[in-house]
């Protein structure tokens, strides 16, 4: 009997989730097609404002960076272990544990 109750509850939740998903997709498509007024005060000022990029996208002279922001290099497992060990050894909690042992 408990199995049937579990299956019934799961079925109800699944139907609610799928119906909510379909409803959200339909509302999203209607919102996308709806034109927004541009003559309101908010739209007027938003159109007049100059777009300012995020400070992390600028170099030290204020010019926009054109190169990739994340460059990954491959390192060996031993190098990664050494770097992690160095971070662990330099952490404040490691220094506290060493002073308690002494």
C-alpha positions as CSV (number, residue, x, y, z in Angstrom):
1,X,0.0,0.0,0.0
2,X,2.9,2.4,0.8
3,X,4.3,1.7,-2.7
4,X,1.1,2.8,-4.4
5,X,1.1,6.0,-2.3
6,X,4.7,6.7,-3.2
7,X,4.0,6.1,-6.9
8,X,0.9,8.3,-6.8
9,X,2.7,11.2,-5.0
10,X,5.6,10.9,-7.5
11,X,3.2,11.0,-10.5
12,X,1.4,14.0,-9.1
13,X,4.7,15.9,-8.6
14,X,6.0,14.9,-12.0
15,X,2.8,16.1,-13.7
16,X,3.0,19.4,-11.8
17,X,6.6,19.9,-12.8
18,X,6.0,19.1,-16.5
19,X,2.9,21.4,-16.6
20,X,4.9,24.2,-14.9
21,X,7.7,23.7,-17.4
22,X,5.3,23.9,-20.4
23,X,3.5,27.0,-18.9
24,X,6.9,28.8,-18.4
25,X,8.0,28.0,-21.9
26,X,4.8,29.4,-23.3
27,X,4.9,32.5,-21.2
28,X,8.6,33.0,-22.2
29,X,7.7,32.8,-25.9
30,X,4.9,35.4,-25.4
31,X,7.2,37.7,-23.4
32,X,9.8,37.5,-26.1
33,X,7.4,38.6,-28.9
34,X,5.8,41.4,-26.8
35,X,7.2,44.8,-27.7
36,X,8.3,47.0,-24.8
37,X,7.4,50.7,-24.9
38,X,10.4,52.9,-25.6
39,X,8.7,56.2,-24.9
40,X,8.6,55.7,-21.2
41,X,11.0,57.6,-18.9
42,X,12.8,54.3,-18.0
43,X,13.3,53.4,-21.7
44,X,14.3,56.9,-22.6
45,X,17.1,57.1,-20.1
46,X,18.2,53.6,-20.7
47,X,18.7,54.3,-24.4
48,X,20.6,57.5,-23.7
49,X,23.0,55.9,-21.2
50,X,26.4,54.9,-22.5
51,X,27.2,51.2,-22.0
52,X,30.2,50.9,-19.6
53,X,32.1,47.6,-19.6
54,X,32.9,45.8,-16.4
55,X,36.3,46.9,-14.9
56,X,37.7,43.4,-15.2
57,X,37.3,43.6,-19.0
58,X,39.6,46.7,-19.1
59,X,43.4,46.7,-19.1
60,X,45.5,49.1,-16.9
61,X,45.1,51.9,-19.5
62,X,41.3,51.6,-19.7
63,X,41.2,49.9,-23.1
64,X,38.9,46.9,-23.7
65,X,40.7,43.5,-23.5
66,X,40.4,41.6,-26.8
67,X,42.2,38.4,-25.7
68,X,40.7,35.5,-23.7
69,X,40.4,36.1,-20.0
70,X,41.1,32.6,-18.9
71,X,44.2,30.8,-20.1
72,X,44.8,27.3,-18.8
73,X,48.0,25.5,-19.0
74,X,48.5,21.9,-18.4
75,X,50.7,20.9,-15.6
76,X,51.8,17.5,-14.4
77,X,50.2,15.8,-11.4
78,X,53.4,16.2,-9.4
79,X,53.5,19.9,-10.0
80,X,49.8,20.2,-8.9
81,X,50.6,18.2,-5.8
82,X,53.5,20.5,-5.0
83,X,51.4,23.6,-5.4
84,X,48.6,22.2,-3.2
85,X,51.1,21.2,-0.6
86,X,52.6,24.7,-0.6
87,X,49.1,26.2,-0.2
88,X,48.3,23.8,2.6
89,X,51.6,24.5,4.4
90,X,51.1,28.3,4.1
91,X,47.5,28.3,5.4
92,X,46.8,29.9,8.8
93,X,45.2,26.8,10.3
94,X,48.3,24.8,9.6
95,X,50.4,27.3,11.6
96,X,48.0,27.1,14.5
97,X,48.1,23.3,14.5
98,X,51.9,23.3,14.5
99,X,52.0,25.7,17.5
100,X,49.6,23.5,19.4
101,X,51.8,20.4,18.8
102,X,54.9,22.2,20.1
